Every structure is written in structure tokens, then in C-alpha cells.
Amino acid sequence: MKAAVRHMMRNRRRTILTLLAVLIPIYFLIVMFGFINSMMQDMFDSATRFDTGHMQIRALETRATGSAMPLIRDPADALVALASVDGIEWSTVRLDVPAMASVGDRTRTVFVRGVVPKEIDPISNMAERVIEGEFLTSNSTGVVVGEELADLLELQVGDEMVLLGAHPEAGLGAMRAPIVGIFNAPEATIGRTVVMSSLATARQLARSDAAATSIVLRVDGVTGPWNTSRLDEVTVALRAALPPEYEVKDWLELVPFVSGYMNILTPLMLIMAAVFFGLGALVVVNTLYLSVMERTRELGLIIALGSSRARVIGMVLTEAGIITLAGAFYGAVVGVGIVLIVEAFGGIPLWGQAAEWMKEIGISPVLHMSVRWTQVAVSAGAMAGVAMLAAWLPAWRASKLEPMEAMRYVE
């Protein structure tokens, strides 16, 4: 131990370089985890809080209905079955009706989403996203539109739009609806295509007093894309309890593009980790190998004086271990510190095309960072392990020195 410390102090520049070779990959990996975790959490929240819930009960599709979801004529039997299943945190009935929205000579294809406002309040901050006017109430006859749709149709609060509903199982329905609010959607697609109304208003458009297209559910204990195993248990229980004319779909089935992005991000993290670890290992091998070359005569003398080759290996690995542990510790501290600083300042705001692209895929245009302690521990531990494996080569080289040749060695 003393010899290892003495040698590190004698070659401070090389010691610092080796320490940085361990520290920097851990730092970058933790920061990368922070950004990717936040992006995946944003996509999860955007999907589950504003669109899909954790899962939905829908009518089993028996004939093609185009872009429209099959109509549930009366969800009462599904609600009775739902009450017998444990683990449901929240549920609400929803009706989505495809429609044409017209204002003057401007027309857009939309979905009129009928909701029960007091039921979605506990899990959705849609009311807080209203930037003009107000959100819906249970007896509201008006609608709330996204700012993207308001721009396309040149709408303001107080204007009126004509909605022509066209569900293949409900026929045509038409109505005039005043604009009572404009909201900032979590995704640009929602902002362009979703017109929110009370459930009663949507049922009027569908010409039915009890129709629905889905029962949206949230499950106890599911807070992000990392702990969704509970969904499988609840899905099995629901399928067993529901009548055969219903199906259950989880959030990934309902928004497959999010699943696609997540399937890309996970391998990306592994590839980046492999690159960082590989570069760090190369620097560790290089610096320790040069250290052994510089100490060839010293190590040869130690072996000649009777020291075992295992002890020589231990000397080199002890030096590597001290540097590696210090690098892993400080790399974790710096990485976690950056995450905490970014969050303390409210994230990193994006602008221009980058902000628009992020919103298109359901990610906040303000980049946040979040990292789990398990990821910090795995990053530091894995890099430390890779560094120690890399140190084994120069340690083995040192143990194979022949004393007489080593003492005659000239740099």
C-alpha cells in the first residue's frame, strides 16, 4: 500500500490522467442517464396522463371502423366487472368521436374527446394548461381546443365552431359549440387534433345517451416506465372479469411510437456505456503499462530480493484500485451534482426547431434530469470493474519480468 501511494505521488500527472479516465466515463454516463430517464418519463406522463391512461377497456373490434374506436353502447356491465378487480387507482368513461371542425371556410379533421371533468382532475393537469379562457365543467356545453388547432382555424375564446361528427356506428351528428378555452397540449399532435368537451356534449354529437369508446384506467403503484410490471397482473385480472365483447390494452399498445422510441433509447444507453467504458479502459491500460515500464528496474530488484510475483501483481493492482475507487467516487459525485444543479435551476430550456421537435414526440421542451441511485451505483461499479480488469494486463506484465534483464533495462 505505501509503495503504491508513494509511486502515485511521484507520478502525479499520470495518476491524475488515470483518475480522469475513470471519472469522466462515470460522469458522462450519469448525465446521459439523467437526460434519457427524464425523456422517457416525459413520454410516459404525456401518454398516460393526457391520452391513454395506464390501460383502457375497449369494445372488441368486430368490423372495420377506420380511425374511429368501436362504440360501447352502454359501459355499465364493464364498470360492474371493473369494480371486482383490485389495484385500480382511478377510472373514467370517455367518448372519442371523429369529426370535422369548421370555422368559416377553414376545416380540420379532429377527434371530439368527451370527458367527465371532475373525474380527470386528480390525474391530469389539463386545467392548469389552459392559457386562455377556462377549462370544462360538468355542465359545460362549450369545448376547449389546443393552441395549435386555434392557430390553424384562427380561433379565439368566445368564437363558435361547427362540429360534424361521423362515427361509423353512430351515423352523422352536428352541433355548434362555443370555444370556452385554449390549452397548451403536451404533444403537438394532441394540440392539432383533439377538441375536448364534456361527456354529455360528445354523446350529443354521437346521438347516444350512454355511448362510450373506452374506460380509461390508472393502476396503483405505477409511476413511470420503470415499474410497470403491476400492469400485467391487473390486465390478466381484468380480462378474466370482463365479458367477452371487451378487450384490454395497455399504454404501450395504445401509443406504439412511444414503445419504438424507448426501444431505441435503451440500446443507445448500452452502446454509449460500452464506448465510455472502452475508452476509459484503454487509458487505464496505457497509463499503468507506462508506469510498469518506468519501474522495470525497480520491480526487477524487488523480485530479485525474493518478493513473490503475486506480490508484484498486488502492488500494481493496489495502485490501480486506489485510483479507480477515487475516480469512481468523484465521478459519481460530479455526475449527481450536475443533475441536482440542473434541476435546481428548473431544467435546460430548448428553443426553435428543437423545442418543436421535442413537443412533437411528447417530450417537454425544457430538458430535466433525473437519475436513480441504482444507476449511479451500477455506473460507478461497472467502470471500476472495467478499470481493474484493464489493470490486470500491466500487472501480469510486471510479474513476468526476469530480475537480471529488468535490472539491465534502460529507458
Phi, psi and omega per residue, in radians:
M1 nan -0.855 -3.118
K2 -1.096 -0.705 3.134
A3 -1.126 -0.689 3.135
A4 -1.131 -0.782 3.129
V5 -1.128 -0.737 3.140
R6 -1.063 -0.739 -3.136
H7 -1.190 -0.663 3.100
M8 -1.099 -0.701 3.132
M9 -1.220 -0.511 -3.136
R10 -1.287 -0.506 -3.121
N11 -2.105 1.143 -3.013
R12 -1.118 -0.676 -3.112
R13 -1.078 -0.793 3.140
R14 -1.204 -0.631 3.098
T15 -1.083 -0.773 3.132
I16 -1.123 -0.710 3.129
L17 -1.080 -0.751 3.120
T18 -1.140 -0.735 3.117
L19 -1.059 -0.738 3.126
L20 -1.162 -0.536 3.115
A21 -1.128 -0.459 3.072
V22 -1.563 -0.739 -3.065
L23 -1.126 -0.843 -2.999
I24 -1.113 -0.808 3.095
P25 -1.029 -0.685 3.134
I26 -1.142 -0.770 3.117
Y27 -1.031 -0.885 -3.124
F28 -1.107 -0.670 -3.108
L29 -1.170 -0.722 3.116
I30 -1.139 -0.735 3.102
V31 -1.103 -0.732 3.108
M32 -1.107 -0.763 3.048
F33 -0.994 -0.740 -3.122
G34 -1.025 -0.834 -3.134
F35 -1.183 -0.795 -3.081
I36 -1.189 -0.700 3.064
N37 -0.993 -0.789 -3.119
S38 -1.131 -0.713 3.125
M39 -1.097 -0.760 -3.128
M40 -1.194 -0.639 3.091
Q41 -1.161 -0.691 3.089
D42 -1.057 -0.795 -3.140
M43 -1.120 -0.695 3.103
F44 -1.092 -0.848 -3.110
D45 -1.135 -0.745 3.140
S46 -1.045 -0.744 -3.116
A47 -1.245 -0.871 -2.970
T48 -1.405 -0.491 -3.109
R49 -1.538 -0.496 -3.027
F50 -2.014 -0.179 -3.035
D51 -2.361 -1.167 -2.896
T52 -1.706 -0.362 -2.869
G53 1.158 -3.038 3.059
H54 -1.264 -0.539 3.086
M55 -2.824 2.912 3.126
Q56 -2.370 2.555 2.949
I57 -1.720 2.202 -3.134
R58 -2.288 2.805 3.019
A59 -1.223 2.411 3.103
L60 -1.155 2.239 -3.086
E61 -1.310 2.068 -3.130
T62 -1.873 -0.273 3.052
R63 -2.595 2.741 -3.078
A64 -1.098 2.297 3.104
T65 -2.163 0.318 3.132
G66 1.123 -2.370 3.141
S67 -1.404 -0.171 -3.117
A68 -1.409 2.531 3.044
M69 -1.380 2.572 3.101
P70 -0.999 2.512 -3.077
L71 -1.491 2.345 2.958
I72 -1.672 1.970 -3.053
R73 -1.123 -0.663 3.103
D74 -2.682 1.984 -3.070
P75 -1.432 0.190 -3.036
A76 -1.025 -0.766 -3.104
D77 -1.174 -0.610 3.095
A78 -1.186 -0.651 3.122
L79 -1.167 -0.623 3.079
V80 -1.123 -0.791 3.118
A81 -1.116 -0.669 -3.137
L82 -1.065 -0.646 -3.111
A83 -1.123 -0.338 -3.111
S84 -1.568 -0.037 -3.073
V85 -1.790 2.251 3.116
D86 -1.430 2.722 3.036
G87 1.665 0.028 3.124
I88 -1.515 2.067 3.139
E89 -1.400 -0.631 -2.978
W90 -2.822 2.570 3.073
S91 -2.634 2.685 3.080
T92 -2.698 2.644 3.095
V93 -1.581 2.435 -3.116
R94 -2.392 2.626 3.098
L95 -2.284 2.077 3.087
D96 -1.910 2.095 -3.105
V97 -2.068 2.103 3.044
P98 -1.165 2.445 -3.042
A99 -2.692 2.892 2.962
M100 -1.834 2.239 3.096
A101 -1.846 2.181 -3.069
S102 -2.198 2.392 3.010
V103 -2.400 1.893 -3.050
G104 1.094 -2.191 -3.140
D105 -1.719 0.206 -3.132
R106 -1.814 2.277 -3.070
T107 -2.375 2.445 3.073
R108 -2.406 2.585 3.021
T109 -1.454 2.254 -3.077
V110 -2.418 3.053 2.917
F111 -2.037 2.205 3.016
V112 -1.517 2.028 -3.075
R113 -1.804 1.895 3.119
G114 -1.545 2.143 -3.096
V115 -2.269 2.873 2.990
V116 -1.732 1.796 -2.983
P117 -0.923 -0.750 -3.081
K118 -1.228 -0.345 3.118
E119 -1.455 -0.524 -3.122
I120 -1.533 -0.230 -3.121
D121 -0.992 -0.726 -3.072
P122 -1.086 -0.462 -3.036
I123 -2.057 -0.197 -3.092
S124 -2.075 2.399 3.062
N125 -1.737 0.525 -3.124
M126 -1.022 -0.640 3.121
A127 -1.065 -0.626 3.126
E128 -1.287 -0.319 -3.126
R129 -1.510 -0.064 3.108
V130 -1.231 2.109 -3.096
I131 -1.772 -0.285 3.039
E132 -2.480 2.499 3.122
G133 1.303 -2.467 -3.093
E134 -2.496 2.895 3.114
F135 -1.464 3.068 -3.067
L136 -1.247 2.700 2.915
T137 -2.084 2.933 -3.058
S138 -1.055 -0.559 -3.112
N139 -1.811 0.293 -3.122
S140 -1.259 2.423 3.071
T141 -1.818 -0.035 -3.134
G142 -1.631 -3.028 -3.126
V143 -2.326 2.800 3.066
V144 -2.084 2.332 -3.074
V145 -2.132 2.739 3.071
G146 -1.291 2.704 -3.112
E147 -1.133 -0.497 3.092
E148 -1.132 -0.777 3.116
L149 -1.184 -0.653 3.107
A150 -1.064 -0.680 3.105
D151 -1.192 -0.727 -3.115
L152 -1.133 -0.673 -3.110
L153 -1.735 0.075 3.125
E154 0.945 0.937 -3.077
L155 -1.757 2.633 2.993
Q156 -2.337 2.791 3.074
V157 -1.028 2.312 -3.101
G158 1.772 -0.337 3.068
D159 -1.238 2.969 -3.125
E160 -2.190 2.461 3.063
M161 -2.158 2.683 3.072
V162 -1.733 2.241 3.126
L163 -1.981 2.183 3.094
L164 -1.984 1.763 -3.129
G165 -1.352 2.506 -3.093
A166 -2.529 1.127 3.069
H167 -1.486 2.282 -3.068
P168 -1.081 -0.370 3.129
E169 -1.731 -0.114 -3.115
A170 -2.076 -0.168 -3.114
G171 1.389 -2.822 -3.086
L172 -1.638 2.474 3.038
G173 -2.475 2.548 -3.104
A174 -2.395 2.599 3.115
M175 -2.858 2.758 2.982
R176 -1.782 2.415 -3.113
A177 -2.399 2.258 3.075
P178 -1.322 2.615 3.078
I179 -1.494 1.990 -3.129
V180 -1.757 -0.245 3.139
G181 -2.875 2.750 3.072
I182 -2.212 2.244 -3.071
F183 -2.035 2.727 3.054
N184 -1.619 1.824 -3.037
A185 -1.294 2.617 3.081
P186 -1.220 -0.404 3.076
E187 -2.259 2.466 -3.134
A188 -1.081 -0.595 3.135
T189 -1.086 -0.750 3.083
I190 -1.100 -0.733 -3.137
G191 -1.080 -0.539 -3.118
R192 -1.493 -0.488 -2.904
T193 -2.065 -0.232 -3.049
V194 -1.839 2.190 2.999
V195 -1.928 2.049 -3.073
M196 -1.632 2.369 3.117
S197 -2.452 2.992 2.996
S198 -1.205 2.749 3.135
L199 -1.045 -0.659 3.138
A200 -1.108 -0.673 3.134
T201 -1.174 -0.750 3.121
A202 -1.131 -0.647 3.105
R203 -1.176 -0.559 3.060
Q204 -1.121 -0.695 3.123
L205 -1.179 -0.599 3.125
A206 -1.497 -0.013 3.125
R207 0.971 0.862 3.122
S208 -2.636 2.467 -3.132
D209 -1.533 -0.225 -3.045
A210 -2.322 0.054 -3.014
A211 -1.174 2.668 3.033
A212 -2.651 2.866 3.025
T213 -2.023 -0.308 3.132
S214 -2.826 2.725 2.922
I215 -1.981 2.000 -3.041
V216 -1.598 2.326 -3.029
L217 -2.196 2.632 2.894
R218 -2.181 2.509 -3.020
V219 -1.888 2.462 3.105
D220 -1.012 2.402 2.992
G221 1.444 0.010 3.134
V222 -1.783 1.944 -3.070
T223 -2.048 -0.202 -3.121
G224 -2.890 3.136 -3.109
P225 -1.229 -0.105 -3.074
W226 -1.567 -0.335 -3.050
N227 -2.248 0.929 -3.074
T228 -1.713 0.160 -3.106
S229 -1.086 -0.498 3.130
R230 -1.092 -0.477 -3.134
L231 -1.068 -0.654 -3.126
D232 -1.105 -0.717 3.139
E233 -1.112 -0.796 -3.114
V234 -1.185 -0.643 3.119
T235 -1.063 -0.777 3.118
V236 -1.076 -0.766 -3.132
A237 -1.138 -0.692 3.135
L238 -1.149 -0.779 -3.113
R239 -1.096 -0.566 3.112
A240 -1.287 -0.531 -3.057
A241 -1.543 -0.486 -3.038
L242 -1.378 2.645 2.990
P243 -1.062 2.754 -3.030
P244 -1.152 -0.278 -3.123
E245 -1.433 0.121 3.122
Y246 -2.029 2.726 3.022
E247 -2.303 2.766 3.135
V248 -2.083 2.268 3.111
K249 -2.202 2.348 3.096
D250 -1.529 3.065 -2.976
W251 -1.116 -0.569 3.139
L252 -1.242 -0.557 3.062
E253 -1.217 -0.551 -3.074
L254 -1.417 -0.494 3.095
V255 -2.241 1.295 -3.049
P256 -1.077 -0.438 -3.137
F257 -1.156 -0.556 3.084
V258 -1.157 -0.736 3.074
S259 -1.036 -0.686 3.112
G260 -1.089 -0.787 3.111
Y261 -1.088 -0.744 -3.129
M262 -1.157 -0.609 3.092
N263 -1.185 -0.401 3.072
I264 -1.443 -0.742 -3.045
L265 -1.153 -0.662 -3.102
T266 -1.122 -0.888 3.057
P267 -1.081 -0.564 3.121
L268 -1.072 -0.731 3.096
M269 -1.064 -0.732 -3.120
L270 -1.168 -0.700 3.130
I271 -1.129 -0.807 3.136
M272 -1.092 -0.716 3.112
A273 -1.068 -0.751 3.135
A274 -1.094 -0.702 3.124
V275 -1.115 -0.852 -3.136
F276 -1.062 -0.799 -3.120
F277 -1.130 -0.711 -3.138
G278 -1.096 -0.784 3.123
L279 -1.124 -0.749 3.109
G280 -1.067 -0.738 3.141
A281 -1.108 -0.689 3.126
L282 -1.088 -0.722 3.135
V283 -1.161 -0.719 3.119
V284 -1.077 -0.813 3.121
V285 -1.031 -0.801 -3.079
N286 -1.099 -0.874 -3.072
T287 -1.171 -0.731 3.132
L288 -1.217 -0.596 3.105
Y289 -1.142 -0.749 3.089
L290 -1.112 -0.631 3.099
S291 -1.094 -0.734 3.106
V292 -1.129 -0.720 3.137
M293 -1.086 -0.719 3.136
E294 -1.145 -0.518 -3.061
R295 -1.770 0.311 -3.067
T296 -0.960 -0.835 -3.108
R297 -1.158 -0.721 3.140
E298 -1.086 -0.790 -3.127
L299 -1.182 -0.650 3.084
G300 -1.074 -0.709 3.122
L301 -1.140 -0.701 3.126
I302 -1.074 -0.736 3.122
I303 -1.176 -0.705 -3.134
A304 -1.105 -0.558 3.136
L305 -1.377 0.042 3.015
G306 1.888 0.046 3.126
S307 -1.216 2.451 3.136
S308 -1.277 2.723 3.120
R309 -1.168 -0.530 3.089
A310 -1.099 -0.633 3.118
R311 -1.176 -0.637 3.093
V312 -1.099 -0.773 3.070
I313 -1.020 -0.764 -3.137
G314 -1.072 -0.650 3.124
M315 -1.077 -0.818 -3.120
V316 -1.176 -0.747 -3.130
L317 -1.206 -0.549 3.081
T318 -1.117 -0.790 3.084
E319 -1.032 -0.795 3.126
A320 -1.121 -0.688 -3.119
G321 -1.117 -0.737 3.123
I322 -1.088 -0.825 -3.128
I323 -1.128 -0.720 -3.107
T324 -1.130 -0.795 3.133
L325 -1.091 -0.732 3.108
A326 -1.118 -0.764 3.134
G327 -1.119 -0.718 3.128
A328 -1.128 -0.747 -3.133
F329 -1.117 -0.894 -3.089
Y330 -1.228 -0.551 3.056
G331 -1.101 -0.742 3.102
A332 -1.142 -0.729 -3.138
V333 -1.104 -0.799 -3.125
V334 -1.141 -0.775 -3.137
G335 -1.075 -0.850 3.127
V336 -1.134 -0.639 3.106
G337 -1.066 -0.741 3.106
I338 -1.092 -0.744 3.117
V339 -1.034 -0.815 -3.116
L340 -1.149 -0.675 3.133
I341 -1.147 -0.787 3.129
V342 -1.035 -0.776 -3.141
E343 -1.196 -0.595 3.118
A344 -1.108 -0.521 3.116
F345 -1.658 0.202 3.041
G346 1.410 0.313 3.106
G347 1.645 -3.120 -3.141
I348 -1.960 1.894 -3.098
P349 -1.277 2.431 3.016
L350 -1.777 2.872 3.138
W351 -2.556 2.947 3.083
G352 1.130 -2.488 -3.078
Q353 -1.102 -0.596 3.134
A354 -1.087 -0.754 3.136
A355 -1.138 -0.713 -3.139
E356 -1.152 -0.710 -3.140
W357 -1.135 -0.747 3.136
M358 -1.066 -0.718 -3.137
K359 -1.170 -0.572 3.139
E360 -1.052 -0.587 -3.095
I361 -1.774 0.243 3.038
G362 1.425 0.438 3.115
I363 -1.981 2.413 -3.135
S364 -1.054 2.401 3.082
P365 -1.252 -0.003 2.984
V366 -1.876 2.006 -3.077
L367 -1.350 2.131 3.056
H368 -1.874 2.969 3.128
M369 -2.345 2.392 3.039
S370 -2.584 2.382 -3.116
V371 -2.404 2.451 3.121
R372 -1.580 2.607 -3.101
W373 -1.097 -0.521 3.089
T374 -1.106 -0.645 3.116
Q375 -1.192 -0.665 3.086
V376 -1.087 -0.829 -3.107
A377 -1.122 -0.742 -3.134
V378 -1.145 -0.732 3.142
S379 -1.072 -0.860 -3.124
A380 -1.169 -0.771 -3.116
G381 -1.141 -0.741 -3.124
A382 -1.143 -0.751 3.133
M383 -1.158 -0.684 3.097
A384 -1.087 -0.737 3.111
G385 -1.104 -0.765 3.122
V386 -1.100 -0.720 -3.134
A387 -1.121 -0.713 3.138
M388 -1.192 -0.643 3.057
L389 -1.115 -0.699 3.121
A390 -1.138 -0.584 -3.126
A391 -1.237 -0.321 -3.097
W392 -1.128 -0.598 -3.110
L393 -1.100 -0.936 3.096
P394 -1.136 -0.538 3.090
A395 -1.133 -0.755 3.103
W396 -1.114 -0.708 3.093
R397 -1.059 -0.712 -3.139
A398 -1.140 -0.652 -3.089
S399 -1.243 -0.317 -3.094
K400 -1.620 0.063 -3.139
L401 -1.158 2.418 3.012
E402 -1.565 2.209 -3.004
P403 -0.916 -0.840 -3.068
M404 -1.151 -0.780 3.113
E405 -1.125 -0.694 -3.117
A406 -1.127 -0.705 -3.104
M407 -1.275 -0.366 3.069
R408 -1.528 -0.063 -3.053
Y409 -1.159 2.325 3.077
V410 -2.125 2.265 -3.087
E411 -1.221 nan nan
